[in-house]
Amino acid sequence: MTSDDAPDSARVPTTPEAAPVVTAVVLCGGEGRRFGSDKTRAVVAGRTLLDRALDGLPAHWPVRCVGAPRPTARPVDWDREDPPGGGPAAAIAAALPRVSTPLVVVAGGDMPFAGSVVPQLVSRLTDDSAEVDAVVARDGDGRLQPLLAASRRDALATALGGDARGMPLMRVLDRLRLDVVPVAAPGSLDVDTPGDLDRVRHRLES
């Protein structure tokens, strides 16, 4: 994170004992059908997309990754939906029981620039005037990005319900009081295809 991100990061709340109040849940268990393989393992400028996504998150946040465990540069805890392949809502539901903080950020492991965005989402969520359950990013094409969002943990758990297998994430959002934050590239950029990876590589290597 650069010094330009410091004002937003400074607004991320902490308790008087400086214990974290935000946990990041990073999804990295998709099959990558459009990409052709597990895209979070793709290497750009010497680092995997997953490591780049983890690097950008605030250092004091605990992180839970959902997917097949693997070594990462940053210490994380791993969870896995049962059975695997139940979709992103099921992946979030697998991690949530082990989240003890009141706020949770959900991000895709294929979003190498998400760390520049999530403090802003958390700050909007904790604004005294914001009576919302979640804050979700809207990308430059006008699409909501449910895998770039900050939520109140208990509200998210209620929205997911008892069995989230196969549940569309947009249905989860429909059950929450939402605020939407426009996010321009590269913050909302995710990698779905080899062409997307080339765009990330161009940004990082140019």
Backbone as a printed PyTorch tensor [residue, N CA C, xyz], in Angstrom:
tensor([[[  0.8450,  -1.1880,   0.0000],
         [  0.0000,   0.0000,   0.0000],
         [  0.8760,   1.2310,   0.0000]],

        [[  0.5610,   2.2170,  -0.7900],
         [  1.3780,   3.4070,  -0.9120],
         [  0.9240,   4.4470,   0.0820]],

        [[  1.7290,   5.5220,   0.2120],
         [  1.3720,   6.6100,   1.1080],
         [  0.0950,   7.2930,   0.6750]],

        [[ -0.2460,   7.2110,  -0.6270],
         [ -1.4840,   7.8180,  -1.0960],
         [ -2.7010,   7.1480,  -0.4880]],

        [[ -2.5680,   5.9010,  -0.0290],
         [ -3.6920,   5.1830,   0.5470],
         [ -3.8550,   5.4680,   2.0350]],

        [[ -2.8900,   6.1640,   2.6400],
         [ -2.8860,   6.3180,   4.0780],
         [ -4.1330,   6.9690,   4.6400]],

        [[ -4.6900,   8.0450,   4.0380],
         [ -5.8760,   8.6560,   4.6210],
         [ -7.0280,   7.6790,   4.7530]],

        [[ -7.3040,   6.8710,   3.7120],
         [ -8.3750,   5.8990,   3.8080],
         [ -8.0590,   4.8390,   4.8530]],

        [[ -6.8300,   4.3600,   4.8630],
         [ -6.4580,   3.3200,   5.8020],
         [ -6.5950,   3.8190,   7.2320]],

        [[ -6.2730,   5.0920,   7.4540],
         [ -6.3430,   5.6300,   8.7980],
         [ -7.7640,   5.6590,   9.3300]],

        [[ -8.7410,   5.6800,   8.4260],
         [-10.1240,   5.7340,   8.8660],
         [-10.6990,   4.3560,   9.1710]],

        [[ -9.9460,   3.2920,   8.8740],
         [-10.4220,   1.9620,   9.2190],
         [-10.4310,   1.8420,  10.7310]],

        [[-11.5800,   1.5180,  11.3540],
         [-11.6850,   1.5900,  12.8070],
         [-10.9440,   0.4690,  13.5020]],

        [[-10.5050,   0.7520,  14.7300],
         [ -9.9430,  -0.2500,  15.6120],
         [-10.5280,  -0.0470,  16.9930]],

        [[-10.4730,  -1.0710,  17.8120],
         [-10.9160,  -0.9510,  19.1860],
         [ -9.8470,  -0.2300,  19.9830]],

        [[-10.1500,   0.2120,  21.2290],
         [ -9.1100,   0.8790,  22.0350],
         [ -7.8770,   0.0160,  22.2320]],

        [[ -8.0360,  -1.3110,  22.2230],
         [ -6.8820,  -2.1940,  22.3910],
         [ -6.1890,  -2.4690,  21.0620]],

        [[ -6.6180,  -1.8000,  19.9970],
         [ -6.0380,  -1.9300,  18.6640],
         [ -6.2380,  -3.3260,  18.0900]],

        [[ -7.2170,  -4.0680,  18.6040],
         [ -7.5370,  -5.3600,  18.0100],
         [ -8.2120,  -5.1310,  16.6660]],

        [[ -7.9880,  -5.9970,  15.6960],
         [ -8.6110,  -5.8010,  14.3870],
         [-10.1230,  -5.9240,  14.4760]],

        [[-10.8240,  -5.1200,  13.7090],
         [-12.2850,  -5.2230,  13.6340],
         [-12.7260,  -5.6510,  12.2450]],

        [[-11.7720,  -5.8760,  11.3540],
         [-12.0670,  -6.3040,   9.9940],
         [-11.2780,  -7.5730,   9.6920]],

        [[-11.9710,  -8.5610,   9.1430],
         [-11.3120,  -9.7460,   8.6050],
         [-11.5420,  -9.7810,   7.1000]],

        [[-10.5160, -10.0930,   6.3560],
         [-10.6520, -10.2520,   4.9100],
         [-10.8650, -11.7220,   4.5780]],

        [[-11.8980, -12.0010,   3.7900],
         [-12.1460, -13.3390,   3.2630],
         [-11.8460, -13.2880,   1.7700]],

        [[-10.8460, -14.0260,   1.3560],
         [-10.3750, -13.9840,  -0.0270],
         [-10.7160, -15.3150,  -0.6940]],

        [[-11.4690, -15.2430,  -1.7770],
         [-11.9210, -16.4500,  -2.4730],
         [-10.9290, -16.8330,  -3.5610]],

        [[-10.4520, -18.0610,  -3.4990],
         [ -9.4700, -18.5170,  -4.4880],
         [ -9.6670, -19.9940,  -4.7800]],

        [[-10.9370, -20.4040,  -4.9050],
         [-11.2020, -21.8050,  -5.1450],
         [-11.9360, -22.1090,  -6.4270]],

        [[-12.0880, -21.1090,  -7.3090],
         [-12.8040, -21.3350,  -8.5580],
         [-12.0370, -22.2170,  -9.5210]],

        [[-12.7610, -22.7820, -10.4710],
         [-12.1250, -23.6750, -11.4460],
         [-11.4690, -22.9210, -12.6010]],

        [[-11.7780, -21.6460, -12.7650],
         [-11.1480, -20.8670, -13.8200],
         [-11.4590, -21.3800, -15.2110]],

        [[-12.7330, -21.6910, -15.4800],
         [-13.0870, -22.2770, -16.7880],
         [-12.7080, -21.3580, -17.9460]],

        [[-12.9910, -20.0700, -17.8160],
         [-12.6820, -19.1360, -18.9060],
         [-11.1800, -18.9080, -19.0290]],

        [[-10.4660, -19.0590, -17.9040],
         [ -9.0240, -18.8230, -17.9250],
         [ -8.2670, -20.0610, -18.3880]],

        [[ -8.8080, -21.2430, -18.0590],
         [ -8.1650, -22.4860, -18.4580],
         [ -7.4300, -23.1930, -17.3430]],

        [[ -7.3120, -22.5500, -16.1810],
         [ -6.6510, -23.1450, -15.0260],
         [ -6.9630, -22.2520, -13.8250]],

        [[ -6.3890, -22.5970, -12.6680],
         [ -6.5950, -21.7760, -11.4670],
         [ -5.8840, -20.4420, -11.6520]],

        [[ -6.6550, -19.4150, -11.9130],
         [ -6.0620, -18.1140, -12.2420],
         [ -5.3210, -17.4810, -11.0640]],

        [[ -5.7070, -17.8130,  -9.8160],
         [ -5.0280, -17.2000,  -8.6800],
         [ -3.5850, -17.6600,  -8.5520]],

        [[ -3.2310, -18.7500,  -9.2420],
         [ -1.8400, -19.2380,  -9.2280],
         [ -1.0090, -18.6430, -10.3660]],

        [[ -1.6510, -17.9080, -11.2780],
         [ -0.9160, -17.3040, -12.3900],
         [  0.1230, -16.3170, -11.8520]],

        [[  1.2830, -16.2920, -12.4880],
         [  2.3980, -15.4630, -12.0170],
         [  2.5350, -14.2340, -12.9040]],

        [[  2.6050, -13.0720, -12.2510],
         [  2.8270, -11.8100, -12.9440],
         [  3.9720, -11.0850, -12.2450]],

        [[  4.9940, -10.7560, -12.9960],
         [  6.1530, -10.0420, -12.4470],
         [  6.6860, -10.7350, -11.1940]],

        [[  6.7560, -12.0620, -11.2610],
         [  7.3960, -12.8200, -10.2000],
         [  6.5270, -13.1820,  -9.0140]],

        [[  5.2510, -12.8100,  -9.0120],
         [  4.3770, -13.1050,  -7.8920],
         [  3.0410, -13.6050,  -8.4150]],

        [[  2.4050, -14.4910,  -7.6590],
         [  1.0960, -14.9750,  -8.0820],
         [  0.0410, -13.8930,  -7.8940]],

        [[ -1.0410, -14.0360,  -8.6420],
         [ -2.1500, -13.0980,  -8.4570],
         [ -2.6520, -13.1190,  -7.0200]],

        [[ -2.7160, -14.3090,  -6.4080],
         [ -3.1810, -14.3800,  -5.0280],
         [ -2.2570, -13.6040,  -4.0970]],

        [[ -0.9510, -13.7850,  -4.2320],
         [ -0.0340, -13.0390,  -3.3710],
         [ -0.1750, -11.5320,  -3.5780]],

        [[ -0.3950, -11.1270,  -4.8140],
         [ -0.5720,  -9.6950,  -5.0650],
         [ -1.8610,  -9.1800,  -4.4180]],

        [[ -2.9130,  -9.9800,  -4.4700],
         [ -4.1500,  -9.5820,  -3.8060],
         [ -3.9540,  -9.4880,  -2.2920]],

        [[ -3.2390, -10.4430,  -1.7270],
         [ -3.0030, -10.4350,  -0.2830],
         [ -2.0840,  -9.2900,   0.1320]],

        [[ -1.0750,  -9.0050,  -0.6820],
         [ -0.1260,  -7.9390,  -0.3680],
         [ -0.8260,  -6.5970,  -0.1770]],

        [[ -1.8900,  -6.3530,  -0.9610],
         [ -2.5220,  -5.0470,  -0.9330],
         [ -3.4340,  -4.8170,   0.2460]],

        [[ -3.8340,  -5.8690,   0.9590],
         [ -4.7470,  -5.7150,   2.0890],
         [ -4.0170,  -5.1090,   3.2840]],

        [[ -4.7000,  -4.3060,   4.1010],
         [ -4.0380,  -3.7420,   5.2850],
         [ -3.3750,  -4.8160,   6.1290]],

        [[ -2.1610,  -4.5320,   6.5780],
         [ -1.3230,  -5.5470,   7.2160],
         [ -1.9010,  -6.0510,   8.5260]],

        [[ -2.7280,  -5.2320,   9.2200],
         [ -3.2340,  -5.6440,  10.5280],
         [ -4.5350,  -6.4330,  10.4410]],

        [[ -5.0780,  -6.6260,   9.2340],
         [ -6.2950,  -7.4210,   9.1050],
         [ -5.9670,  -8.9120,   9.0850]],

        [[ -6.6540,  -9.7290,   9.8680],
         [ -6.5450, -11.1680,   9.6560],
         [ -7.1760, -11.5580,   8.3290]],

        [[ -6.6380, -12.5970,   7.7130],
         [ -7.0930, -13.0140,   6.3820],
         [ -7.4400, -14.5000,   6.4060]],

        [[ -8.5940, -14.8160,   5.8470],
         [ -9.0000, -16.2020,   5.6320],
         [ -9.1510, -16.4100,   4.1310]],

        [[ -8.4340, -17.3710,   3.5980],
         [ -8.5530, -17.7240,   2.1910],
         [ -9.4160, -18.9750,   2.0670]],

        [[-10.2440, -19.0180,   1.0550],
         [-11.1030, -20.1720,   0.8190],
         [-10.6820, -20.8080,  -0.5020]],

        [[-10.2360, -22.0470,  -0.4180],
         [ -9.7600, -22.7560,  -1.5960],
         [ -8.7960, -23.8480,  -1.1790]],

        [[ -8.1010, -24.3960,  -2.1540],
         [ -7.0930, -25.4280,  -1.8660],
         [ -5.8910, -24.7730,  -1.1970]],

        [[ -5.5080, -25.2020,   0.0010],
         [ -4.3820, -24.5570,   0.6950],
         [ -3.0980, -24.6190,  -0.1140]],

        [[ -2.3280, -23.5780,   0.0140],
         [ -1.0510, -23.4670,  -0.6920],
         [ -0.1810, -22.4670,   0.0600]],

        [[  1.1180, -22.4570,  -0.1740],
         [  1.9710, -21.4520,   0.4670],
         [  1.6400, -20.0510,  -0.0510]],

        [[  1.6650, -19.0930,   0.8630],
         [  1.4950, -17.6850,   0.4970],
         [  2.5460, -16.8550,   1.2210]],

        [[  2.9080, -15.7380,   0.6210],
         [  3.9170, -14.8780,   1.2330],
         [  3.4040, -14.2770,   2.5340]],

        [[  2.1050, -14.0060,   2.5900],
         [  1.5070, -13.4420,   3.8010],
         [  0.8310, -14.5730,   4.5880]],

        [[  0.9850, -14.6050,   5.9080],
         [  0.3020, -15.6460,   6.6840],
         [ -1.2210, -15.5080,   6.5700]],

        [[ -1.8920, -16.6050,   6.2860],
         [ -3.3520, -16.6260,   6.1930],
         [ -3.8450, -17.9300,   6.8130]],

        [[ -5.1350, -17.9620,   7.1130],
         [ -5.7990, -19.2080,   7.4920],
         [ -6.6290, -19.6760,   6.3080]],

        [[ -6.7660, -21.0040,   6.1940],
         [ -7.4540, -21.5750,   5.0450],
         [ -8.7600, -22.2480,   5.4490]],

        [[ -9.7630, -22.0730,   4.6130],
         [-11.0440, -22.7540,   4.7530],
         [-11.3890, -23.3860,   3.4070]],

        [[-12.3720, -24.2920,   3.4450],
         [-12.7960, -24.9620,   2.2110],
         [-14.2730, -25.2850,   2.3210]],

        [[-15.0460, -24.9060,   1.3070],
         [-16.4570, -25.2670,   1.3150],
         [-16.5970, -26.7760,   1.1220]],

        [[-17.6610, -27.3230,   1.6800],
         [-17.8840, -28.7680,   1.6230],
         [-19.2850, -29.0470,   1.0740]],

        [[-19.3560, -29.6590,  -0.1360],
         [-18.2300, -30.0990,  -0.9720],
         [-17.6300, -28.9270,  -1.7360]],

        [[-16.3770, -29.0650,  -2.1870],
         [-15.7750, -28.0090,  -2.9990],
         [-16.5810, -27.7640,  -4.2710]],

        [[-16.5110, -26.5490,  -4.7620],
         [-17.2110, -26.2190,  -5.9900],
         [-18.6370, -25.7630,  -5.7850]],

        [[-18.9880, -25.3980,  -4.5520],
         [-20.3560, -24.9640,  -4.2780],
         [-20.6500, -23.5370,  -4.6600]],

        [[-19.6540, -22.8140,  -5.1680],
         [-19.8740, -21.4360,  -5.5920],
         [-19.3760, -20.4290,  -4.5750]],

        [[-19.3070, -19.1690,  -4.9700],
         [-18.7370, -18.1420,  -4.0870],
         [-19.5270, -17.9150,  -2.8040]],

        [[-20.8580, -18.0030,  -2.8540],
         [-21.6290, -17.8130,  -1.6240],
         [-21.3030, -18.9210,  -0.6240]],

        [[-21.1930, -20.1560,  -1.1100],
         [-20.8320, -21.2620,  -0.2300],
         [-19.4210, -21.0940,   0.3250]],

        [[-18.5310, -20.5430,  -0.4770],
         [-17.1640, -20.3100,  -0.0110],
         [-17.1460, -19.2790,   1.1130]],

        [[-17.9060, -18.2080,   0.9560],
         [-17.9880, -17.2050,   2.0200],
         [-18.5840, -17.8220,   3.2770]],

        [[-19.6400, -18.6160,   3.0980],
         [-20.2840, -19.2560,   4.2370],
         [-19.3440, -20.2060,   4.9660]],

        [[-18.4010, -20.8120,   4.2450],
         [-17.4440, -21.7120,   4.8860],
         [-16.4900, -20.9660,   5.8010]],

        [[-16.1370, -19.7520,   5.4430],
         [-15.1890, -18.9800,   6.2430],
         [-15.8530, -18.2200,   7.3840]],

        [[-17.0820, -17.8090,   7.1960],
         [-17.7140, -16.8610,   8.1130],
         [-17.8050, -17.3570,   9.5590]],

        [[-18.0760, -18.6380,   9.8250],
         [-18.1300, -19.0660,  11.2270],
         [-16.8250, -18.8720,  11.9850]],

        [[-15.7150, -18.7590,  11.2670],
         [-14.4110, -18.5820,  11.9010],
         [-13.9730, -17.1230,  11.9270]],

        [[-14.8490, -16.2340,  11.4980],
         [-14.5820, -14.8000,  11.5450],
         [-15.1350, -14.2570,  12.8550]],

        [[-14.2750, -13.6580,  13.6640],
         [-14.6960, -13.1460,  14.9650],
         [-14.8240, -11.6310,  14.9990]],

        [[-14.4450, -10.9560,  13.9310],
         [-14.5350,  -9.5000,  13.8880],
         [-15.9390,  -9.0650,  13.4460]],

        [[-16.3660,  -7.8620,  13.8180],
         [-17.7090,  -7.4170,  13.4390],
         [-17.8650,  -7.0790,  11.9640]],

        [[-16.7650,  -6.8190,  11.2840],
         [-16.8120,  -6.4620,   9.8720],
         [-16.0040,  -7.4630,   9.0620]],

        [[-16.4410,  -7.6980,   7.8370],
         [-15.7400,  -8.6240,   6.9560],
         [-15.6720,  -8.0290,   5.5600]],

        [[-14.5070,  -8.0980,   4.9640],
         [-14.3090,  -7.7050,   3.5730],
         [-14.1930,  -8.9760,   2.7390]],

        [[-14.9420,  -9.0340,   1.6690],
         [-14.8560, -10.1580,   0.7360],
         [-14.1800,  -9.6760,  -0.5440]],

        [[-13.1890, -10.4160,  -0.9990],
         [-12.4760, -10.0490,  -2.2230],
         [-12.1040, -11.3130,  -2.9870]],

        [[-11.9680, -11.1660,  -4.2870],
         [-11.5270, -12.2740,  -5.1220],
         [-10.0160, -12.3910,  -5.1070]],

        [[ -9.5180, -13.6190,  -5.0790],
         [ -8.0810, -13.8290,  -5.1370],
         [ -7.4850, -13.5170,  -6.4870]],

        [[ -8.3530, -13.2080,  -7.4680],
         [ -7.8870, -12.8320,  -8.8040],
         [ -7.9690, -11.3250,  -9.0180]],

        [[ -8.0290, -10.5540,  -7.9160],
         [ -8.1540,  -9.0940,  -7.9950],
         [ -6.8980,  -8.4670,  -7.3920]],

        [[ -5.8310,  -8.3280,  -8.1640],
         [ -4.5450,  -7.9150,  -7.6020],
         [ -4.4970,  -6.4860,  -7.0950]],

        [[ -5.4860,  -5.6510,  -7.4540],
         [ -5.4620,  -4.2560,  -7.0270],
         [ -6.5680,  -3.9300,  -6.0180]],

        [[ -7.2490,  -4.9540,  -5.5010],
         [ -8.3780,  -4.7150,  -4.6040],
         [ -7.9710,  -4.0220,  -3.3070]],

        [[ -6.7260,  -4.2490,  -2.8760],
         [ -6.2780,  -3.6520,  -1.6240],
         [ -6.3340,  -2.1390,  -1.6060]],

        [[ -6.2940,  -1.5140,  -2.7790],
         [ -6.3730,  -0.0530,  -2.8340],
         [ -7.7860,   0.4570,  -2.6410]],

        [[ -8.7640,  -0.4520,  -2.6680],
         [-10.1780,  -0.0850,  -2.6250],
         [-10.8260,  -0.3980,  -1.2870]],

        [[-10.4680,  -1.5340,  -0.6800],
         [-11.2380,  -2.0280,   0.4620],
         [-11.2570,  -1.0910,   1.6750]],

        [[-10.1910,  -0.3310,   1.9810],
         [-10.3250,   0.5960,   3.1040],
         [-11.4270,   1.6380,   2.8810]],

        [[-11.6030,   2.0730,   1.6470],
         [-12.6690,   3.0190,   1.3350],
         [-14.0440,   2.3990,   1.5800]],

        [[-14.2100,   1.1310,   1.2210],
         [-15.4910,   0.4690,   1.4440],
         [-15.7770,   0.3450,   2.9370]],

        [[-14.7640,  -0.0240,   3.7160],
         [-14.9470,  -0.1470,   5.1630],
         [-15.2720,   1.1990,   5.7870]],

        [[-14.5780,   2.2510,   5.3360],
         [-14.8400,   3.5790,   5.8670],
         [-16.2770,   4.0130,   5.6060]],

        [[-16.7920,   3.7130,   4.4260],
         [-18.1820,   4.0520,   4.1100],
         [-19.1420,   3.2470,   4.9880]],

        [[-18.8080,   2.0040,   5.2510],
         [-19.6680,   1.1520,   6.0560],
         [-19.7430,   1.6350,   7.5000]],

        [[-18.6550,   2.1930,   8.0090],
         [-18.6150,   2.6170,   9.4040],
         [-18.9380,   4.0860,   9.5810]],

        [[-19.3030,   4.7770,   8.5250],
         [-19.7550,   6.1580,   8.6230],
         [-20.9990,   6.2020,   9.5080]],

        [[-21.0010,   7.1120,  10.4840],
         [-22.1170,   7.1870,  11.4310],
         [-23.4510,   7.4140,  10.7490]],

        [[-23.4370,   8.0410,   9.5800],
         [-24.6810,   8.3520,   8.8940],
         [-25.1520,   7.2210,   7.9840]],

        [[-24.3430,   6.1670,   7.8690],
         [-24.6570,   5.0840,   6.9350],
         [-25.3500,   3.9430,   7.6760]],

        [[-26.6540,   3.8180,   7.4950],
         [-27.4000,   2.7170,   8.1100],
         [-27.5400,   1.6000,   7.0860]],

        [[-26.4130,   0.9530,   6.8020],
         [-26.3820,  -0.0900,   5.7800],
         [-25.7130,  -1.3280,   6.3410]],

        [[-25.9900,  -2.4610,   5.6970],
         [-25.3720,  -3.7300,   6.0820],
         [-24.0930,  -4.0030,   5.3170]],

        [[-23.9890,  -3.4410,   4.1150],
         [-22.8430,  -3.7580,   3.2600],
         [-22.5970,  -2.6160,   2.2900]],

        [[-21.3500,  -2.5070,   1.8840],
         [-20.9350,  -1.5480,   0.8550],
         [-20.2510,  -2.3370,  -0.2400]],

        [[-20.7400,  -2.1840,  -1.4620],
         [-20.2370,  -2.9780,  -2.5790],
         [-19.7010,  -2.0510,  -3.6610]],

        [[-18.6580,  -2.4750,  -4.3510],
         [-18.0660,  -1.6750,  -5.4190],
         [-18.8720,  -1.8200,  -6.7080]],

        [[-18.9070,  -0.7370,  -7.4760],
         [-19.4430,  -0.7580,  -8.8300],
         [-18.3080,  -0.3930,  -9.7780]],

        [[-18.0410,  -1.2480, -10.7680],
         [-16.8910,  -1.0220, -11.6360],
         [-17.1900,   0.0170, -12.7010]],

        [[-16.1880,   0.2920, -13.5310],
         [-16.3200,   1.3330, -14.5380],
         [-17.3430,   1.0420, -15.6020]],

        [[-17.7630,  -0.2250, -15.7310],
         [-18.8060,  -0.5960, -16.6900],
         [-20.1970,  -0.5640, -16.0690]],

        [[-20.2780,  -0.1250, -14.7980],
         [-21.5710,  -0.0180, -14.1360],
         [-22.0450,  -1.2920, -13.4690]],

        [[-21.2050,  -2.3100, -13.3840],
         [-21.6030,  -3.5820, -12.7950],
         [-21.2310,  -3.6410, -11.3170]],

        [[-22.1620,  -4.1630, -10.5020],
         [-21.8330,  -4.4160,  -9.1110],
         [-20.8080,  -5.5380,  -9.0320]],

        [[-19.8890,  -5.4170,  -8.0750],
         [-18.8420,  -6.4090,  -7.8720],
         [-19.0080,  -7.0230,  -6.4810]],

        [[-19.8260,  -8.0730,  -6.3490],
         [-20.0530,  -8.6470,  -5.0220],
         [-18.8130,  -9.2570,  -4.3910]],

        [[-17.7820,  -9.5130,  -5.1940],
         [-16.5180,  -9.9810,  -4.6350],
         [-15.5450,  -8.8390,  -4.3940]],

        [[-16.0900,  -7.6670,  -4.1940],
         [-15.3340,  -6.5090,  -3.7460],
         [-16.2780,  -5.7030,  -2.8650]],

        [[-16.4160,  -6.1490,  -1.6150],
         [-17.4510,  -5.6050,  -0.7440],
         [-17.0240,  -5.7010,   0.7170]],

        [[-17.5960,  -4.8080,   1.5230],
         [-17.4370,  -4.8500,   2.9780],
         [-18.8140,  -5.0060,   3.6000]],

        [[-18.9200,  -5.8620,   4.6100],
         [-20.2210,  -6.1670,   5.2020],
         [-20.1050,  -6.2660,   6.7180]],

        [[-21.2500,  -6.0960,   7.3610],
         [-21.3430,  -6.4310,   8.7790],
         [-21.4550,  -7.9490,   8.8650]],

        [[-20.6300,  -8.5390,   9.6910],
         [-20.5310, -10.0000,   9.7150],
         [-21.8670, -10.6710,   9.9810]],

        [[-22.5990, -10.2050,  10.9850],
         [-23.8450, -10.8700,  11.3510],
         [-24.9050, -10.7180,  10.2650]],

        [[-24.9660,  -9.5420,   9.6470],
         [-25.9380,  -9.3360,   8.5650],
         [-25.6160, -10.2310,   7.3800]],

        [[-24.3360, -10.3800,   7.0750],
         [-23.9370, -11.2490,   5.9600],
         [-24.2830, -12.7010,   6.2610]],

        [[-24.0590, -13.1420,   7.4860],
         [-24.3900, -14.5130,   7.8560],
         [-25.8880, -14.7730,   7.7120]],

        [[-26.7050, -13.8080,   8.1080],
         [-28.1490, -13.9580,   7.9700],
         [-28.5530, -14.0200,   6.5050]],

        [[-27.9430, -13.1820,   5.6800],
         [-28.2780, -13.1580,   4.2560],
         [-27.8870, -14.4590,   3.5650]],

        [[-26.8110, -15.0810,   3.9970],
         [-26.3730, -16.3380,   3.3960],
         [-27.2980, -17.4940,   3.7660]],

        [[-27.8980, -17.4370,   4.9460],
         [-28.8240, -18.4800,   5.3630],
         [-28.1120, -19.7730,   5.7340]],

        [[-28.8800, -20.8620,   5.7990],
         [-28.3350, -22.1220,   6.2740],
         [-27.5400, -22.8980,   5.2470]],

        [[-27.9190, -22.8430,   3.9810],
         [-27.2330, -23.6090,   2.9380],
         [-27.0460, -22.7050,   1.7310]],

        [[-25.7990, -22.2730,   1.5100],
         [-25.5150, -21.3040,   0.4490],
         [-25.0040, -21.9580,  -0.8220]],

        [[-25.0070, -23.2840,  -0.8890],
         [-24.4860, -23.9420,  -2.0930],
         [-25.3020, -23.5560,  -3.3140]],

        [[-24.5960, -23.0700,  -4.3340],
         [-25.2420, -22.6920,  -5.5830],
         [-25.9970, -21.3830,  -5.5410]],

        [[-25.9950, -20.6990,  -4.4270],
         [-26.7340, -19.4370,  -4.3230],
         [-26.0010, -18.3270,  -5.0830]],

        [[-26.6860, -17.6090,  -5.9750],
         [-26.0380, -16.4820,  -6.6410],
         [-25.7100, -15.3760,  -5.6400]],

        [[-24.5410, -14.7780,  -5.7930],
         [-24.1570, -13.7150,  -4.8700],
         [-25.0880, -12.5110,  -4.9650]],

        [[-25.6710, -12.2710,  -6.1260],
         [-26.5970, -11.1510,  -6.2430],
         [-27.8280, -11.3670,  -5.3710]],

        [[-28.2240, -12.6190,  -5.1630],
         [-29.3450, -12.8900,  -4.2570],
         [-28.9710, -12.5460,  -2.8270]],

        [[-27.7160, -12.8060,  -2.4660],
         [-27.2440, -12.4310,  -1.1380],
         [-27.3050, -10.9170,  -0.9750]],

        [[-26.8490, -10.1810,  -1.9720],
         [-26.8790,  -8.7230,  -1.9100],
         [-28.3040,  -8.2050,  -1.7910]],

        [[-29.2440,  -8.8720,  -2.4580],
         [-30.6360,  -8.4410,  -2.4070],
         [-31.2050,  -8.4890,  -0.9930]],

        [[-30.5900,  -9.2730,  -0.1210],
         [-31.0730,  -9.4250,   1.2520],
         [-30.4130,  -8.4530,   2.2170]],

        [[-29.5450,  -7.5840,   1.7040],
         [-28.7990,  -6.6370,   2.5290],
         [-29.1610,  -5.2030,   2.1780]],

        [[-29.0980,  -4.3360,   3.1610],
         [-29.2150,  -2.9000,   2.9030],
         [-27.8590,  -2.4400,   2.3610]],

        [[-27.8580,  -1.9850,   1.1220],
         [-26.6040,  -1.7380,   0.4130],
         [-26.3100,  -0.2640,   0.2160]],

        [[-25.0290,   0.0420,   0.2270],
         [-24.5050,   1.2820,  -0.3290],
         [-23.5540,   0.8670,  -1.4400]],

        [[-23.4430,   1.6840,  -2.4580],
         [-22.6270,   1.3620,  -3.6290],
         [-21.5770,   2.4480,  -3.8100]],

        [[-20.3370,   2.0340,  -4.0490],
         [-19.2270,   2.9550,  -4.2640],
         [-18.6480,   2.7250,  -5.6520]],

        [[-18.6450,   3.7500,  -6.5180],
         [-18.0030,   3.5860,  -7.8270],
         [-16.4940,   3.3920,  -7.6700]],

        [[-15.9540,   2.4100,  -8.3660],
         [-14.5300,   2.1090,  -8.2890],
         [-14.0020,   1.9790,  -9.7100]],

        [[-13.0470,   2.8140, -10.0370],
         [-12.4560,   2.7700, -11.3740],
         [-11.3360,   1.7350, -11.4170]],

        [[-10.9670,   1.3500, -12.6240],
         [ -9.7990,   0.4940, -12.8030],
         [ -8.5540,   1.2660, -12.3550]],

        [[ -7.5510,   0.5770, -11.8070],
         [ -7.4490,  -0.8820, -11.7410],
         [ -8.0490,  -1.5050, -10.4890]],

        [[ -8.6130,  -0.7050,  -9.5600],
         [ -9.0700,  -1.2540,  -8.2890],
         [-10.0370,  -2.4020,  -8.4220]],

        [[-10.9380,  -2.3200,  -9.4170],
         [-11.9590,  -3.3540,  -9.5770],
         [-11.5760,  -4.4300, -10.5950]],

        [[-10.3520,  -4.3710, -11.1060],
         [ -9.9440,  -5.2920, -12.1570],
         [ -9.7780,  -6.7110, -11.6150]],

        [[-10.4680,  -7.6740, -12.2430],
         [-10.2640,  -9.0720, -11.9110],
         [ -9.8320,  -9.8060, -13.1720]],

        [[ -9.3110, -10.9920, -12.9700],
         [ -8.7550, -11.7640, -14.0730],
         [ -9.6780, -12.9420, -14.3530]],

        [[-10.3690, -12.8870, -15.4670],
         [-11.2320, -13.9890, -15.8900],
         [-10.6800, -14.7190, -17.1110]],

        [[ -9.8690, -14.0320, -17.9110],
         [ -9.3690, -14.5880, -19.1610],
         [ -7.8760, -14.2940, -19.2950]],

        [[ -7.1780, -14.9850, -20.1940],
         [ -5.7760, -14.6590, -20.4430],
         [ -5.5840, -13.2020, -20.8670]],

        [[ -6.5690, -12.6370, -21.5710],
         [ -6.4680, -11.2310, -21.9540],
         [ -6.4670, -10.3170, -20.7440]],

        [[ -7.2830, -10.6530, -19.7210],
         [ -7.2800,  -9.8790, -18.4810],
         [ -5.9050,  -9.9440, -17.8170]],

        [[ -5.2940, -11.1260, -17.8390],
         [ -3.9710, -11.2760, -17.2430],
         [ -2.9510, -10.4130, -17.9770]],

        [[ -3.0680, -10.3200, -19.2770],
         [ -2.1660,  -9.4660, -20.0450],
         [ -2.3220,  -8.0040, -19.6320]],

        [[ -3.5540,  -7.5810, -19.3440],
         [ -3.7710,  -6.1970, -18.9170],
         [ -3.1430,  -5.9410, -17.5520]],

        [[ -3.2470,  -6.9140, -16.6510],
         [ -2.5950,  -6.7770, -15.3500],
         [ -1.0860,  -6.7230, -15.5320]],

        [[ -0.5560,  -7.6000, -16.3560],
         [  0.8860,  -7.6310, -16.5980],
         [  1.3640,  -6.2940, -17.1770]],

        [[  0.5800,  -5.7200, -18.0810],
         [  0.9710,  -4.4370, -18.6610],
         [  1.0340,  -3.3480, -17.5960]],

        [[  0.0680,  -3.3430, -16.6870],
         [  0.0730,  -2.3220, -15.6220],
         [  1.2460,  -2.4870, -14.6760]],

        [[  1.5980,  -3.7310, -14.3690],
         [  2.6350,  -3.9790, -13.3860],
         [  4.0500,  -3.9040, -13.9620]],

        [[  4.1670,  -4.1780, -15.2460],
         [  5.5020,  -4.2720, -15.8320],
         [  5.8670,  -3.0680, -16.6980]],

        [[  4.8980,  -2.1920, -16.9370],
         [  5.2070,  -1.0310, -17.8050],
         [  5.8690,   0.0830, -17.0080]]])
